[in-house]
């Protein structure tokens, strides 16, 4: 799943690194895929629903921390 993070940051690589460090959530920075990838992160949903829900909670937590 691609998530537009323009309202959070203009650097998806920094944001992805922050998420991993602060919440343990591992996402792909869209910049790896070129184009306007700096505006997106990529999350793999091919896992159990419980993991998806946990990941979304971590993403929300990370956005709150990053935005401060």
Secondary structure by P-SEA (a helix, b strand, c coil): cccccccccccaaaaaaaaaacccbbbbcccccccccccbbbbbccccaaaaaaaaaaaaaaaaaaac
